[in-house]
Amino acid sequence: SNISTDASNVERLNRWSCALRMFETRPILGYGPGTYSFQYAPFQHANEKTIISTNKGDRGNAHSEYLGPLSESGILGSITFIAILLAVLSTAFRLYYSIKDYEMQKLLLVTILGLVTYIVHGALNNFLDTDKASVPFWGFIAMIVAIDIYHKNRGEEKSDTESEN
């Protein structure tokens, strides 16, 4: 509600604008992974700066899981990140509708909801560049992969048993 007056919110808008300007300058490969905080200062406009803005390149990130990779890795990096998300979600939904075990289905649903929550929140903030905060994201993906492998192995066991009979 206070997006135009709160320094933190205005700074977030400043960082998003910088990320988009960085992308416009290097749209294919970007500036390199992990370089946003060192590169964004020249892309700030004086009228967008706040009391917490810095030119030192020692604080902050793009505050978006989507704009950060866009500025750091260009369109190729962003497409790769989105492809990972789509592949994981596609696998998760396929599994959800194919699993017959109700308890496993509930576990998968909670995992999907957690991942989707993280993905939606990623539009407003980013934590994948922070090791401790990125654990839920990669943990949800690992759980979906583990459930997929477990489900495939159970399916193979059944088909092997059925073929012996």
Solvent accessible surface area in square Angstrom, and as a share of the most:
residue,aa,sasa,rsa
1,S,164,1.06
2,N,72,0.37
3,I,98,0.50
4,S,90,0.58
5,T,112,0.65
6,D,49,0.25
7,A,31,0.24
8,S,57,0.37
9,N,40,0.20
10,V,36,0.21
11,E,7,0.03
12,R,50,0.18
13,L,69,0.35
14,N,1,0.01
15,R,10,0.04
16,W,50,0.17
17,S,28,0.18
18,C,0,0.00
19,A,0,0.00
20,L,79,0.40
21,R,49,0.18
22,M,0,0.00
23,F,46,0.19
24,E,125,0.56
25,T,80,0.46
26,R,119,0.43
27,P,55,0.35
28,I,99,0.50
29,L,127,0.63
30,G,8,0.08
31,Y,32,0.12
32,G,19,0.18
33,P,117,0.74
34,G,53,0.51
35,T,34,0.20
36,Y,3,0.01
37,S,20,0.13
38,F,139,0.58
39,Q,66,0.30
40,Y,0,0.00
41,A,18,0.14
42,P,113,0.71
43,F,37,0.15
44,Q,15,0.07
45,H,87,0.39
46,A,93,0.72
47,N,137,0.70
48,E,45,0.20
49,K,80,0.34
50,T,28,0.16
51,I,161,0.82
52,I,69,0.35
53,S,24,0.16
54,T,11,0.06
55,N,96,0.49
56,K,168,0.71
57,G,7,0.06
58,D,90,0.47
59,R,132,0.48
60,G,40,0.38
61,N,33,0.17
62,A,1,0.01
63,H,43,0.19
64,S,2,0.02
65,E,10,0.04
66,Y,58,0.22
67,L,34,0.17
68,G,5,0.05
69,P,32,0.20
70,L,26,0.13
71,S,0,0.00
72,E,32,0.14
73,S,30,0.19
74,G,0,0.00
75,I,66,0.33
76,L,95,0.47
77,G,19,0.18
78,S,11,0.07
79,I,101,0.51
80,T,77,0.45
81,F,27,0.11
82,I,78,0.39
83,A,52,0.40
84,I,69,0.35
85,L,10,0.05
86,L,114,0.57
87,A,60,0.46
88,V,18,0.10
89,L,31,0.15
90,S,71,0.46
91,T,35,0.20
92,A,0,0.00
93,F,93,0.39
94,R,117,0.43
95,L,0,0.00
96,Y,52,0.20
97,Y,166,0.63
98,S,44,0.29
99,I,8,0.04
100,K,178,0.75
101,D,60,0.31
102,Y,142,0.54
103,E,110,0.49
104,M,38,0.17
105,Q,40,0.18
106,K,86,0.37
107,L,80,0.40
108,L,0,0.00
109,L,73,0.36
110,V,98,0.56
111,T,2,0.01
112,I,5,0.03
113,L,102,0.51
114,G,18,0.18
115,L,0,0.00
116,V,52,0.30
117,T,91,0.53
118,Y,29,0.11
119,I,30,0.15
120,V,103,0.59
121,H,79,0.35
122,G,1,0.01
123,A,51,0.40
124,L,103,0.51
125,N,30,0.16
126,N,14,0.07
127,F,73,0.30
128,L,43,0.21
129,D,96,0.50
130,T,61,0.35
131,D,107,0.56
132,K,165,0.70
133,A,33,0.25
134,S,10,0.07
135,V,97,0.56
136,P,61,0.38
137,F,2,0.01
138,W,118,0.41
139,G,28,0.27
140,F,48,0.20
141,I,18,0.09
142,A,59,0.45
143,M,73,0.32
144,I,2,0.01
145,V,73,0.42
146,A,58,0.45
147,I,10,0.05
148,D,17,0.09
149,I,95,0.48
150,Y,99,0.38
151,H,53,0.24
152,K,106,0.45
153,N,71,0.36
154,R,95,0.35
155,G,38,0.37
156,E,101,0.45
157,E,107,0.48
158,K,118,0.50
159,S,60,0.39
160,D,86,0.44
161,T,76,0.44
162,E,123,0.55
163,S,91,0.58
164,E,143,0.64
165,N,155,0.79
